[in-house]
Amino acid sequence: MQLDQNDIKILQHLQREARISNVELADRVGLSPAPCLRRVRALERAGVIRKYVALLDPRALNLNVTVLVQVSLDRQVAERFQVFEQAVLDRPEVLECDVTTGPSDFLLRVVVKDVAAYEQFQREFLSRIDSVSSTNSSFALKQVKYFTEFPLSEALVGHRVDSENDETVDDDVEETSRATELRKAKESSRKSQR
């Protein structure tokens, strides 16, 4: 599937408000509801939209401490990486785990209720993973920015998304143009009646 301006608009709105109704979404992007829904479904099938979630406030859940943890392994071989990756996958307090370049091999973002909970996580879990040689923990003092919205732009127009279920939505473009023309005609008619 190839992204166009309408796909980008749809993605921008869904990133900000995933619970928006299809009718409202269609209105905001200038499509009629049916082609808008077809585009959303195509974006889901292509894997561009992975899932819809609710963003929770960690303070309301008593998860007040965020720790960024650099982890170095004893050897940089595939088996050691797999040991570590498998171990962290099952830990709910590990929200992110990235393989990195530089002095460490992994960067974790860990969220816990307090420093004692992190100390327990470090002592009873992290330090016991067979492949870990060292860790460096940094406690976040203040969250300056937390954003879940990807920076989409017109530069993505024409970007091809590979998908098993690749299907085109070119027929929607013609319907989109007609819907936009009808909407503009209605708006113009309303203005002239005033």
N, C-alpha and C positions, 0 to 999 in steps of 0.2 A: 504494500500500500504506500502511496506517496502522499505526504502531508501537504495540504493547501492552507490558504488563509483562514478558511472556515474551521478547519481542524484545529489550527493554532488558537483561534478564539474560543472554541469549545473547551480545549484543554486549559486555557487561562482561567475561564470561569469555573470549571470543575475543580481546579486546584484551590481556588479561594472558597468555594461553597459546594461541596460534593453532594449536599442534600437538595440542591436546587431542582425544581420540577423540570421535566422535559419541555413543557410549554414555556416556562420562564426562560430556560436556557435558549430555546429556539428563538424567542423574541429578542433576547440580548445579542445573539449572533446574526440575526437577520435571516433566519431560515424558517420554513414552516415545520411543525412538530415532527412529521413522519421522516423527512430526510435528516433532520437533526438526530433523531433516535437511531436511524440507520448508521449515521456517522459515529455516534457514541459506541454502538455495538461493534462496529468495525474496528475502532480504536481499542476496545477491550479484547477482541479476538486477536488482534495483532500484538497484544502485549504492551502497547503504549500505556494504557491504563491497567495497572496490575490489580489494584483493589481499592475499595473505599473504606476509610477509617474515621474514627472520632479522635481528635487530639485532646488529651487529658491534661489537666494542670497538676504537675507533680507535687506541688506544695499542698494542694487539697487532699492528696493521697498520702501525705507525710513522707514523701520521697524528696528530702531537702538537700541531699548532697550529691553532686555530680563530680565524678573523678575521671580524668583522662589518664589512661595508663599506657605507657610504652612498654612493650614486652619484647625481650630478646630471647632467641632460642639458642640452645647449645650448639646446634649444627644447622646449616642452611641446606637441608636435603628434604625432598618431598615427604618422606615418611614422618619427619619431625613436624613439618607444617601440618600434616593431616592429623596427627595426635592432638596438637593444640586446637586446630579448627573444630574438630569433633567435640572436644571438651567444652568449648565456650558456647557451642550451639544450643545446649540444653540449659544455659543459665539465664533466667529471666532478667536479672539485673544488668546484664550486658546488652545494651541497646544497639550498639554498633561495634563492629570488629572489621578493621581494614588492614590488609597487607600493605606495608609501607616501604619506601626507600629510606636511606639514611642510617642513623646509628641503631635503630630498633627494627624489628621485623613486623610488629603489629601495633596498631593503636586501637585501644578500646575506649568506649564511652560507657561508664558504669554509673547507675543511679541507685542510691540506697537511702535509708532513712536517716542515718547519722554516721559519724566517724567510726564508732564502735562496730557498726554493721559492715563498714568497708574493711576494717581491720580483720574481722572474722572472715569475710570473703577472701581477703588476701592470704591469710594464714591457713585457712582450712580448704581453700580451693586452688587459687592461682599458684601459690608456691608449691603445690603438690602435683602439678601437671608435669609429667615426666620430661617433656622437651624444653621447659622453661629454664633459662639460665639466670635471667635478671629481669626486674621490673623497675619502672620509674613512675611514680604516681604524682599527679598534679591535681590539686583540689580547685575546682572552679569557685571563685569568690563571688562573681556576679555574672549573670547572663546578659550580655549586651545585645545580642541578636540571636533569635532562633526562628528560622524560616523554613517552611517545608515546601514552598512554591519554587519550582524550577524556573530559571530565567528564559522564557520562551520569547522568540522574536520572529519577525518576518524572515530572518535569515534561515529559518527552518523550512520555509515554504519550498516545496519540491524535494525535501529530504525523503528518501525512500526508507520505509520501515519493512524489514524482512519479516515474513510471517508464513506459517504453514497454510493458513486460511486466507491467503492474499486475495483480496477482491477489490474491485474498483468502486468508487462512488462518483464517477464522472457523470452518471445520469442525474445525480443530485444537483450538480452544478447548474444544469439547465432549469430544474425546478426551483432552485435557490434564486436564480435571476428573476424568474416569473414571480415568486413570492415577494421578493424585494420590490419589484416594480408595482405589484398590487398594493403593498403596504404604503409605499410612497404616494401612490395615487389616492388612497384613502386619506392619508394625512393631509395631502394637498386639498382634497375635497372638504375636509373638516375645517381647514383654515379659511377657505373661501366662503364657507357658510357663516362664519363668525362675523 
